Amino acid sequence: MRDDQALLHRPAALGLPGGGYHSRRESPESAVRRECMEELGIEFIGAVEVLDEHFTELEGKRDSLRIFRGVALSTKLKPNREIAEARWTPLDYSGLPDGRLISRWAEMAIAAHRGTSS
């Protein structure tokens, strides 16, 4: 996230970049940096901040989801082959075409960024 925009990408619905994290091998901050670089070619300036954490039991396993905020070094995106679409958009979604689906996790992250609940 930046102060006035969120980075969304789409494998299906537009959502947040993310992926696997193994606590024995890396910190949560290292994982978010690695995943954003691998999926979108994004590097962060300074620290990334944990905004919120959620626990899920999707797919029959207990997982935690951490929502981070950071400042991107550049707005240039270099999506990998897994990503169908990636874009920066204002936090009110005004930069998206009508009817575009937004993941509930992305909505929760933007609410956390604003300091409101979704």
C-alpha positions in Angstrom: 0.0 0.0 0.0 1.0 3.6 -0.5 -0.7 6.5 1.2 -3.4 6.9 -1.4 -3.3 3.7 -3.5 -3.4 -0.1 -3.1 -1.6 -2.6 -5.3 -4.0 -5.3 -6.5 -3.3 -8.3 -8.7 -5.6 -10.9 -10.3 -5.2 -14.6 -10.6 -9.1 -14.6 -10.4 -10.6 -11.7 -8.4 -8.4 -8.7 -7.9 -6.6 -9.3 -4.6 -3.5 -8.8 -2.6 -0.1 -10.3 -3.5 0.8 -13.1 -1.2 2.0 -16.6 -0.8 3.6 -19.2 1.5 5.6 -18.4 4.6 7.7 -20.8 6.6 8.6 -19.4 10.0 11.7 -21.6 10.4 13.2 -20.1 7.2 12.2 -16.5 7.1 10.5 -13.7 9.0 7.0 -12.5 7.9 8.6 -9.3 6.6 11.1 -11.3 4.5 8.2 -13.4 3.2 6.2 -10.4 2.1 9.2 -8.8 0.4 10.1 -12.1 -1.4 6.5 -12.7 -2.6 6.0 -9.2 -3.9 9.4 -9.4 -5.7 8.6 -12.9 -7.2 5.0 -12.1 -8.3 5.2 -8.4 -9.2 8.8 -7.2 -9.2 8.1 -4.8 -6.4 10.7 -3.8 -3.8 10.0 -1.8 -0.6 11.7 1.2 0.9 12.3 0.7 4.6 10.3 -1.5 6.9 6.9 -3.0 6.0 4.3 -2.7 8.8 1.8 -5.4 9.9 -1.6 -3.8 9.8 -3.8 -6.8 10.7 -3.7 -10.5 11.2 -6.5 -13.0 10.5 -6.8 -16.8 11.0 -8.5 -19.1 8.6 -9.3 -22.7 8.2 -9.8 -22.8 4.5 -8.9 -25.9 2.6 -9.0 -27.9 5.9 -5.9 -26.3 7.4 -5.4 -23.5 9.9 -3.5 -20.6 8.4 -2.7 -17.0 9.4 -3.0 -14.1 7.0 -1.0 -11.0 7.8 -1.8 -7.8 6.0 1.2 -5.5 5.5 1.7 -1.9 4.5 4.9 -0.7 2.8 6.2 1.9 0.5 7.2 0.6 -3.0 10.5 1.7 -4.4 8.8 2.2 -7.8 5.3 2.0 -9.2 6.5 -0.1 -12.2 5.1 -3.6 -12.1 6.7 -6.7 -13.6 4.1 -9.5 -13.1 5.2 -13.1 -13.4 3.4 -15.7 -15.5 1.0 -16.6 -12.5 -0.5 -13.1 -12.5 -3.2 -12.3 -15.1 -3.4 -8.7 -14.1 -1.8 -6.2 -11.7 -2.5 -2.5 -11.2 -2.3 0.3 -8.7 -5.7 1.7 -7.9 -7.0 4.5 -5.7 -8.3 3.2 -2.4 -11.9 4.0 -3.5 -11.4 1.6 -6.5 -12.1 4.4 -8.9 -9.3 3.2 -11.1 -11.0 -0.1 -11.8 -13.4 -1.0 -14.6 -17.0 -1.4 -13.5 -17.9 -4.9 -12.4 -14.4 -5.9 -11.4 -14.4 -8.4 -8.5 -12.3 -7.5 -5.5 -11.3 -10.2 -3.0 -12.6 -9.9 0.5 -9.0 -9.9 1.8 -8.2 -6.9 -0.3 -11.2 -5.1 1.1 -10.1 -6.0 4.6 -6.6 -4.8 4.0 -7.8 -1.4 2.6 -10.1 -1.0 5.6 -7.1 -1.8 7.9 -5.0 0.8 6.1 -7.7 3.4 6.6 -8.1 2.4 10.2 -11.7 1.3 9.8 -13.2 -2.2 9.9 -14.8 -3.9 6.9 
